[in-house]
C-alpha cells in the first residue's frame, strides 16, 4: 500500500468548521474518543478506508485502550508530500483558561496483522501531536512504545473556548515500519487559584477618632479580586484590645452596635471570608465616644402676660431658660 499525497489546507478547514465536530461539554474533564460517529473526532480519509486499522477487546485479547478499542495507521513516507492519514480532536470548552491535555496510549496484547505482509504491531516512537491553543500551536512528540495503557500528559495550555489536537502519520521513521495509534484525548481544566478577599479598609468612624456619638454605627470597605466571589463578614467589637465576635457571616458592610457609653474607647475589627473559605483579617481599629453632656441652665428672660394685670385678674409668667453647657 503506497501512502499518497493530501492537502494540509484541509486541516485548517477542519479547524474553521470545528463547531460541527466538537466534543461533549461538561463542567468536568472532557474526553473525546475515536469511535466512528464521535462528535469531537474527525479523520482523513474517512473510516473505514484502506489504511485505517481497528483494534478492539475480544475474548481474552485486551487493548487497554479507552473504551476497549483504538485505530491505527502505518507511519508515512517522509518527503512524499503531505500526510495522508491524520485525525483531529476538537472540544468546545465550558470556559476559557488553562487545561492540561492528555492522550491515551493503548497497550494491546501482542498481535500480528492477519493480512499480508503480516506485520507485528509495533508502536511508533515519534507520534507528533499538534496542540492548537490561544497562543498558537505547540508540537509534542510522544513515544507510543511506552504502552502506558492510560493517559499521557502533553502539558498545560491556555485555550479560548475551542481546543484542537491533531495527529498525523508522519513520524520520521522508515516508511510503514511502525504504527501510529489514535485513541482518546482528554482536556482537564486547571482551576485558577482563589484570591482571598481584600483587607477591610476605610473604617467609619475613622481609626483613633474621638468625641464620637454614642449612637455611632460601624462601616468599612471591602471586596474580592475574583469576579463572582461573594464575601461575608465577621464583626468583632468591644472595649478590650481582643474584642469579641458580635456578628457572624453578615453580608453588609455596616454594623449597629447599639447605644454606647460615654467617654469610652472601643476596639473593633472585621474578618472577611469568601465563598471558597479564604479569609482576610482586617487591622484593629479604635474610636472613643464623647463625654456626658453638661447641662448649665441660665435664666435669660422673665415676663408675664398680661404685663399689668388688673386686681383679681390671672396672669401667666414666662421664664426663658438657655442651656449654656456642652
C-alpha positions as CSV (number, residue, x, y, z in Angstrom):
1,X,0.0,0.0,0.0
2,X,1.6,3.3,-1.1
3,X,0.7,6.3,1.1
4,X,-0.1,9.2,-1.1
5,X,-0.5,13.0,-1.1
6,X,-3.2,15.1,0.5
7,X,-3.6,18.8,1.3
8,X,-2.7,20.3,4.6
9,X,-5.2,23.0,3.9
10,X,-7.9,20.6,4.8
11,X,-6.6,20.6,8.4
12,X,-7.1,24.3,8.6
13,X,-10.6,23.9,7.1
14,X,-11.5,21.4,9.8
15,X,-10.4,23.9,12.5
16,X,-12.5,26.6,10.9
17,X,-15.6,24.4,10.9
18,X,-14.8,22.9,14.2
19,X,-18.2,23.7,15.8
20,X,-19.6,20.9,13.7
21,X,-17.2,18.4,15.3
22,X,-17.0,19.5,18.9
23,X,-16.8,17.1,21.8
24,X,-19.4,16.9,24.6
25,X,-19.1,19.8,27.0
26,X,-19.3,19.2,30.8
27,X,-18.1,21.0,33.8
28,X,-15.6,18.2,34.4
29,X,-12.9,16.6,32.3
30,X,-13.7,16.5,28.5
31,X,-12.8,13.2,26.8
32,X,-13.0,12.7,23.1
33,X,-12.8,9.2,21.8
34,X,-12.0,8.0,18.3
35,X,-15.1,5.8,17.8
36,X,-16.8,6.2,14.4
37,X,-19.5,8.8,14.9
38,X,-17.8,10.5,17.9
39,X,-18.8,14.1,17.5
40,X,-15.5,15.6,18.5
41,X,-13.2,13.5,16.3
42,X,-12.6,13.8,12.6
43,X,-10.2,11.8,10.5
44,X,-8.9,11.8,6.9
45,X,-9.6,9.8,4.9
46,X,-12.9,8.9,6.5
47,X,-13.1,5.5,8.0
48,X,-13.4,2.7,7.1
49,X,-10.9,3.4,4.4
50,X,-7.9,1.4,3.3
51,X,-5.0,2.3,5.6
52,X,-7.1,2.6,8.8
53,X,-7.0,-0.5,11.1
54,X,-9.4,-1.1,14.0
55,X,-8.3,-3.0,17.2
56,X,-10.7,-3.9,20.0
57,X,-11.1,-6.0,23.0
58,X,-12.5,-9.5,22.4
59,X,-12.4,-12.8,24.2
60,X,-9.1,-12.9,26.1
61,X,-7.5,-10.1,23.9
62,X,-7.1,-6.7,25.6
63,X,-6.2,-3.4,24.1
64,X,-6.0,-1.3,27.3
65,X,-7.4,1.5,25.2
66,X,-10.1,3.9,26.2
67,X,-13.5,2.1,25.9
68,X,-11.6,-1.0,24.8
69,X,-10.7,0.0,21.2
70,X,-8.5,2.2,19.1
71,X,-7.5,2.8,15.5
72,X,-4.0,2.9,13.9
73,X,-2.3,3.6,10.6
74,X,1.2,2.9,9.3
75,X,3.8,5.7,9.5
76,X,4.0,7.7,6.4
77,X,6.9,8.2,3.9
78,X,9.0,11.3,4.7
79,X,9.5,13.6,1.8
80,X,6.4,12.2,0.0
81,X,4.0,15.1,0.1
82,X,1.7,16.0,2.9
83,X,0.4,13.5,5.5
84,X,-2.2,11.2,4.1
85,X,-3.7,10.0,7.4
86,X,-4.5,12.2,10.3
87,X,-7.1,12.8,13.0
88,X,-8.4,15.9,14.6
89,X,-9.8,16.0,18.2
90,X,-11.8,19.2,19.0
91,X,-13.6,20.2,22.1
92,X,-15.9,23.1,23.0
93,X,-14.7,24.2,26.4
94,X,-17.1,25.5,29.1
95,X,-14.9,28.5,29.6
96,X,-11.5,29.8,28.6
97,X,-8.5,29.2,30.8
98,X,-5.7,26.6,31.4
99,X,-6.3,23.0,30.6
100,X,-4.0,20.0,30.8
101,X,-4.1,17.9,27.7
102,X,-3.7,14.1,27.9
103,X,-3.5,11.5,25.1
104,X,-4.4,7.8,25.6
105,X,-1.6,5.4,24.7
106,X,-3.1,1.9,24.2
107,X,-1.1,-1.2,25.3
108,X,-2.6,-4.1,23.4
109,X,-1.6,-7.7,23.9
110,X,1.0,-8.6,21.2
111,X,-0.6,-9.4,17.9
112,X,0.3,-9.9,14.2
113,X,-1.9,-8.4,11.4
114,X,-3.9,-11.2,9.8
115,X,-3.2,-9.9,6.2
116,X,0.0,-9.8,4.2
117,X,2.7,-8.8,5.0
118,X,1.6,-9.9,8.5
119,X,3.2,-7.1,10.4
120,X,3.7,-7.3,14.2
121,X,2.0,-4.4,16.0
122,X,5.0,-2.0,16.6
123,X,4.0,1.4,18.1
124,X,5.8,4.5,16.8
125,X,8.5,6.2,18.9
126,X,7.6,9.5,17.4
127,X,3.9,10.3,17.4
128,X,3.7,14.0,16.7
129,X,0.8,15.8,18.3
130,X,-0.1,19.4,17.4
131,X,-1.9,21.3,20.1
132,X,-3.8,24.4,18.9
133,X,-4.3,26.9,21.8
134,X,-4.8,30.6,22.5
135,X,-1.1,31.4,21.9
136,X,-0.7,29.4,18.6
137,X,0.4,25.8,18.1
138,X,2.7,23.6,20.1
139,X,4.1,20.3,18.9
140,X,4.7,17.4,21.3
141,X,6.3,14.1,20.3
142,X,5.2,11.0,22.2
143,X,6.8,7.6,22.3
144,X,3.8,5.3,22.0
145,X,6.1,2.4,22.7
146,X,5.6,3.4,26.3
147,X,2.4,1.4,26.1
148,X,1.1,3.1,29.2
149,X,-2.4,1.7,28.8
150,X,-3.5,5.1,30.2
151,X,-3.5,8.8,29.6
152,X,-0.2,10.6,29.0
153,X,0.1,14.4,29.6
154,X,1.2,16.7,26.7
155,X,1.3,19.6,29.1
156,X,-0.9,22.5,30.2
157,X,-2.1,25.2,27.7
158,X,-4.3,28.2,27.7
159,X,-7.4,28.0,25.5
160,X,-10.2,30.2,24.5
161,X,-13.4,28.1,24.2
162,X,-12.2,25.8,21.4
163,X,-9.4,23.3,21.8
164,X,-7.9,21.2,19.0
165,X,-5.3,18.4,18.8
166,X,-4.0,16.9,15.5
167,X,-2.0,13.7,15.0
168,X,-0.8,12.6,11.6
169,X,1.2,9.7,10.1
170,X,4.5,11.5,9.8
171,X,7.0,10.1,12.4
172,X,10.4,10.3,10.6
173,X,10.7,6.6,10.8
174,X,11.2,4.2,7.9
175,X,8.1,4.0,5.7
176,X,5.4,1.6,7.1
177,X,7.8,0.4,9.8
178,X,5.7,1.4,12.8
179,X,2.1,2.0,13.7
180,X,0.6,5.4,14.8
181,X,-2.3,4.8,17.3
182,X,-5.3,7.1,17.5
183,X,-7.1,6.9,20.9
184,X,-8.9,9.2,23.2
185,X,-7.7,12.8,24.1
186,X,-8.7,14.4,27.4
187,X,-8.8,18.0,28.4
188,X,-8.7,18.6,32.2
189,X,-9.5,22.2,33.4
190,X,-6.9,23.7,35.8
191,X,-8.7,25.7,38.4
192,X,-7.4,29.2,38.8
193,X,-6.0,29.9,42.3
194,X,-8.6,31.6,44.5
195,X,-7.7,35.0,45.8
196,X,-8.7,35.9,49.4
197,X,-10.9,39.0,50.0
198,X,-9.3,42.4,50.1
199,X,-8.2,43.6,53.5
200,X,-11.1,45.6,55.1
201,X,-10.3,49.3,54.9
202,X,-11.8,52.9,55.2
203,X,-13.2,52.4,58.7
204,X,-16.1,54.6,59.9
205,X,-15.6,56.1,62.5
206,X,-12.0,56.8,61.4
207,X,-9.3,55.0,63.3
208,X,-8.4,56.7,66.6
209,X,-11.4,59.1,66.2
210,X,-12.5,60.9,69.4
211,X,-15.7,62.6,70.6
212,X,-17.9,60.2,68.7
213,X,-21.6,59.9,69.3
214,X,-23.0,57.1,71.5
215,X,-25.2,56.2,68.6
216,X,-22.4,55.6,66.1
217,X,-22.7,52.8,63.5
218,X,-19.6,51.0,62.2
219,X,-18.8,50.9,58.4
220,X,-16.0,49.7,56.2
221,X,-15.0,49.0,52.6
222,X,-14.1,45.6,51.2
223,X,-14.4,43.2,48.2
224,X,-12.7,40.4,46.3
225,X,-10.4,40.3,43.3
226,X,-12.1,37.2,41.8
227,X,-15.2,38.1,39.8
228,X,-18.2,36.2,41.0
229,X,-17.0,35.6,44.5
230,X,-19.3,36.5,47.4
231,X,-17.9,37.9,50.7
232,X,-19.3,37.8,54.2
233,X,-18.0,39.5,57.3
234,X,-17.5,38.7,61.0
235,X,-17.6,41.7,63.2
236,X,-15.5,41.9,66.4
237,X,-16.4,44.8,68.8
238,X,-15.8,45.7,72.4
239,X,-13.8,47.7,75.0
240,X,-10.9,45.2,75.0
241,X,-8.0,45.0,72.6
242,X,-9.2,41.5,71.9
243,X,-12.8,42.3,71.0
244,X,-15.5,39.6,70.9
245,X,-17.3,38.5,67.8
246,X,-20.7,40.2,67.7
247,X,-21.8,39.4,64.2
248,X,-21.2,36.3,62.1
249,X,-21.2,36.0,58.3
250,X,-23.2,39.1,57.6
251,X,-23.3,40.3,54.0
252,X,-23.4,44.0,54.6
253,X,-20.5,46.4,55.4
254,X,-22.2,48.2,58.2
255,X,-23.0,47.2,61.8
256,X,-25.1,48.9,64.5
257,X,-23.5,48.2,68.0
258,X,-26.5,49.8,69.8
259,X,-26.2,52.7,72.3
260,X,-22.7,53.1,73.5
261,X,-21.3,54.5,76.7
262,X,-19.9,58.0,77.1
263,X,-16.2,58.6,77.3
264,X,-15.3,55.0,76.4
265,X,-12.7,53.7,74.0
266,X,-14.0,50.9,71.7
267,X,-12.0,48.5,69.6
268,X,-13.2,46.7,66.5
269,X,-12.0,44.7,63.5
270,X,-13.5,42.8,60.5
271,X,-12.7,39.4,59.2
272,X,-13.8,39.0,55.5
273,X,-14.4,35.5,54.1
274,X,-15.2,34.5,50.5
275,X,-17.4,31.6,49.3
276,X,-14.3,29.4,48.9
277,X,-13.4,29.7,52.6
278,X,-10.5,32.1,52.1
279,X,-10.4,34.9,54.7
280,X,-8.6,38.1,55.4
281,X,-8.4,39.7,58.9
282,X,-8.5,43.5,58.9
283,X,-6.5,45.7,61.3
284,X,-7.6,46.5,64.8
285,X,-9.3,49.9,64.8
286,X,-10.5,52.1,67.7
287,X,-12.5,55.2,68.5
288,X,-13.6,57.0,71.6
289,X,-17.1,58.3,72.4
290,X,-17.6,61.8,73.7
291,X,-18.2,63.0,77.3
292,X,-21.6,63.2,79.0
293,X,-23.2,66.5,78.0
294,X,-23.0,69.2,80.8
295,X,-26.4,71.0,81.5
296,X,-25.7,74.6,82.7
297,X,-29.1,76.2,82.7
298,X,-29.3,80.0,82.8
299,X,-32.5,82.2,83.0
300,X,-32.2,84.7,80.2
301,X,-35.6,86.4,80.4
302,X,-38.8,86.5,82.5
303,X,-42.1,88.2,81.5
304,X,-45.8,88.0,82.2
305,X,-48.9,88.2,80.1
306,X,-50.7,90.4,80.5
307,X,-47.8,92.5,81.7
308,X,-50.0,94.7,84.1
309,X,-53.0,92.5,85.2
310,X,-56.0,94.1,86.9
311,X,-56.8,93.3,90.5
312,X,-58.0,89.8,90.7
313,X,-57.0,89.0,87.1
314,X,-54.9,85.9,86.4
315,X,-51.5,86.3,84.7
316,X,-49.0,83.9,83.1
317,X,-45.4,84.1,83.9
318,X,-42.9,83.0,81.2
319,X,-39.3,82.1,82.1
320,X,-36.8,81.7,79.2
321,X,-34.0,79.2,80.1
322,X,-30.9,78.6,78.0
323,X,-28.5,75.6,78.3
324,X,-25.1,77.1,78.2
325,X,-23.3,73.9,78.9
326,X,-21.8,71.3,76.5
